[in-house]
């Protein structure tokens, strides 16, 4: 009996030491976290249906977030395969305690507004929509008509047939700015040009983009611009296969087809994603509209211009200066640009 009691006592002492040791480790971890500084800011990105690897809008946004300091930010993304995923993906980030939920694209506006109204203490940001007037929603907007105007000048000077194509992912006031700016840029240097236009009604249908190019080619087009997300990958491939030029969008897309893509309309969603994330970190986050334009580096033409002539580059730079000083103002409604016909 004495031996049994001794064994029991030894076991009790052993477990006590283990328990004490675990407590000390937890305290050490807490101290280490305190020494490391503030807890990381959690940023959750919800994509539209174009997907995270659309080589355009969503991908550029994610690359911007990925460039944030890893010791200060924790980032994650959820892909929306259909419109029905928007609500679920947003709610997932809310439930997981994310500091900022960044929704990419105007298609998420309804879901974002509903979630923001139901969760007034949750911070949101949405790209390409300014319809949500709530103190916990930052609306990140871009003067995409300005960048499109600049690449329109390149297209108007590059075309030899005076027939140019334009593919748009979806008809919507924000998206229409791409087409309006592009057409006005083309006509500013080539009033005899015709701009064929096609609404793909999708940001994730590469086949539709390629088909649109084929149709344009039969009508004589030799340059095609797209503002269509992942659908635009098909536009670029179609241009490459048909031996005509393409113009990219959102990021520098020349790497997709170096002998085909003459330039791209840059829309710095990567910078906007970083800005709003840092605002949350710094305590300067505020709801409302934030405009990114030619003067603050929010839009521009891509640095890759190897296929452009010196005259084209000079004309684009002159127009850029005009946009910056206000001597050139691009229309923002279809009513002011009758040549834009997408409905």
N, C-alpha and C positions, 0 to 999 in steps of 0.2 A: 504493500500500500504506500509506503514511503517513497518507493521508487516511482510509482505512478504519479504521486503528487509532485515529485520533483520534475518529472517530464512535463506535466501540465504547466507548472510554473515557468519552466524554460520556454515552452511554446508561447505562453502569454507575453513574456518579456521580448521574445523574438518579434511577434506581431506588433508590439508597441513600438519597437525600434523602427520597423518598416514604416508604420504609420507616421512616426515623427519624421522619418527621412523623406516621405512623400510630401509632407507639409513644407519642409524646408526647400524642396525642389520647386514647389509652386511659388513660394515666396521669392525664390531666386528668379524665376521666370517673370513674375510681376515686376521685380526690380529692374530686370533687363529690359522689359517693355517700356518702363518709365524712362530708363536711360536712353532708349532709342528715340524718344520724343513722342509726338502725338500719334494716335492711332491713324492708320492709313484711310484716306478718303476713298470710298467705294463708288465707282462709276459703272453703271449698267447701260449698255447700248442695245436698243431694240431695232432691228433692221426692218426695212420694208420687204416686199416679196422678191426684190432683185438679188437678195442673198449677200453674204459677207464677202464673197470673192467675185463680185460683179465687175472687177477691173475698172471701176468707176466710182460712183457716189458713195456707196456703203463701204467699200474697201478703203477709200481715201479717208473717210471718217474714222474707221478702225485704226488705220495706220497713225493718224494723229493721236488717238488715245494711247496707242501702244508706245508712242515716243515719250509719254509722260514719265517722270522719275518713279522707278519701281519702289523706292523707299518711302514715297509719299502717297502713292495711289495704288489701289487695287482695281483692276478693270475686268469686265466680263461682257460678253455679248450673247444675245439670243436671236436666232434667225426666225423670221416669220415666213413660213412657207405659203401661207394663204392669209387673206385679210382677217380670217377668224382667229388667227394666232395673236393679234395685237393685244387684245385685252388680257389674255392669259400670260403673255410674256411680260407685260408691264406689271401685272399683279405679282408675278414671281419675284421680281426685283423689289417690289414694295415689301413683300413678306420676308425677304432676306435682309432687309434693313439697309438698302443701298442709299447713299447720300444724294446721288443725282441719277435720274433716269433720263437718258438721251434718246429721243425718238427720231429716226432718220426718215424724213419725207412727209409731205403734206397728207399722204394717205393715212397716216397715224393720228391725224388731228382729232377726230371724234373720240377715239379711244383715249388719247392723252387728256383731252378736256374732261371726260367723264372721270378718269382716275384722279385728276388734279382737284376736281370739285369734291370728290369723296375723301381725299387725303390732303387737306390744306397745309399740313406740316411737311409734306414730301416735296422736294425740289424736282422740277422737270425742266427739260429743254427740248425744243423741237426744231428741226431744220426745215426751212422752206414753207413755213406757215405762220402767219401773223394774225390769225383769226381768234386766237385764244387770249382773252383779256383777263388774266388771273395773276395775282401777285406771286404765285409759285410756279409760273411757267415762263421761261425765257424763250423768246422766238428769234431764232438765228436766221436772218434773211440776207440775201445776196443780190447785188445788181448784176444779175447774169446777162441782162441785155447788153451791158457794156462789153463784157468779154466776147459775147457772140457777135457784136458789131465789129470787133477787131478781126476775128477770124473770117467774118463775112467779107471784109476788104481783101484778105488773102485769097479767098475763093473767087471773088469777082475778078481779080487780076490773073489768077491761075487758069481759069477756064478758057478753053479754045473754042468750044462749041456754043458758048453762051447759054448752056443749059446746066443747071446745078440742082442737086437733090438735097432734101432735108427730111430726116426721120425724127419724129417726136414720140416719146414714150407714152404720153397721155395728154389729152387736152384738159388744161386747167390753167387758171390765170397765172400762177407762178411758173408753170412750165412754158406757157405761151411766150414768156419774156425771151426765151432762147430763140424761138423762131422769129419774133419781131425784130430783135436786135440783129440777128444774122441777115435777114432780108434787107434791112435798112443799110447794113454795112456793104452788102453786095451791090445794091443799087447806087450807093454813093460813089462808087468807082466804075461801075459798069451798068448804066441805066438800060442797056439793051438786053441784059441777062434775064432769064426766066428761072424762077426757083420752084421746082416741083416739090410738093409737100405730101407727107404720109404720116398718119397717126397710127402707130403700132398698137395702141391701147394696152401696152404691157411693158414692164421694165425688166422682164426676165425671159423674153422669147427671141433667142438669137436667130432662129430660123426665119421669123417674120422680118427681122432686119436684113437678112441676106436676100430674101424674096423682094423686098422693097428696092434694093439696089438693082436687081435684075430688071425690074420694071422701069426704073429710072434710066438704065442703060439703053433699053429699047427706044427710049424717047430722046436719046442723045446726051444724057448727062455724063460729065467727065470729072465731076467733083461732088462728093456727098458729105454733108455734115450731119451728125446725130446728137440728140440730147435724149437718150433713151436707156441709160443704165446698162444692164447686162444685154439688153436687146441690141445695143450699139456694138457689142462684140461681133455680132452677125453682120452688121453694117460694114465694119472694117474688113472682116473676112471676105464679104461679098465684093467690096471694092478691090481687094487684093486679087481675087480670082478673075475679076473682069478687067483688070489692068487700068483702073481709074484711081483717082486720088480720094483720100478720106480725110476728114477733120474730126479729131477726138473731142472729148468733153470731160469736165470735172478735174482730171489730172492729165499729166503729159502721157498720152497714149501712143507715142511714136514707137515705143519698145514692142508693141504688139505687131507692127508691120512697118519697119523702118523705111522701106521704099514706097510706102503707100500713104502713110499719115503725114501730111505736110505741116500740120500744127494742131494745137488743141486749145480749147477755151478753158482756162483754169478757173476753178471755183474752189476756193480754199476752205472746204469744209473741215479739213484736218486742223487748220489754225483755229477755226471757230470752236471745234470740239475741245481743243486744248484751253482756249480762253475761258470757256464757261466752267470747265473743270477746275482751273486754277482760281476762278472767282469763288467757287464753293470752298476750296481750301483756305483762301485768304479772308473769307467772311464778307466778301463784297458782292456775292450773288444777289441779283434782283430780277424780278419778272419784267416782262415787257420786251419790246423789239430791240434787237441789236443788228444794225445794218453793216454789211461788209461790201465795200465797193472798190473802185480803181484807186482811190486815194489812200485807203488804209491797207492795201494789199490783199483785199478779200477776193478780188477777181483780177485776171490778167491773161496774157497769152503765154503758152508754154515756152520754155527756153529752147526746146528742140525746134530749129527752123532751118535745118540743113537743105531741105528741098525748095525753100523759098529763094527768090532772087533778091539782090540788094535793093532793087526798086520796091519790091513788095514789103520787105522789112522796113524800109524807110517810110512807106505809106502807113504801115501799121503803127510805127512809132509816132508819126505825126498825129495820127488819130488818137492815140493814147494820150498825148499831150493835150489835145483838144478836149478830151473827156475830163482830164484832170483839172484844167483851168475853167471848164464850163462853157467853152465856146462850141462844143459839140454836145448835144443833148439827145439821147436816144428815146424813142417812144416806148411807152410801157403798156399801151392798150391796143387791141386789134383795130379799134375804131380809128386810131391815128396811123395805122399801117394797113391800108386796104389790100396790099399784096399778100398779107398773111391771111390764109383762107381756111385754116383748120378749125373745125367746129366740134 
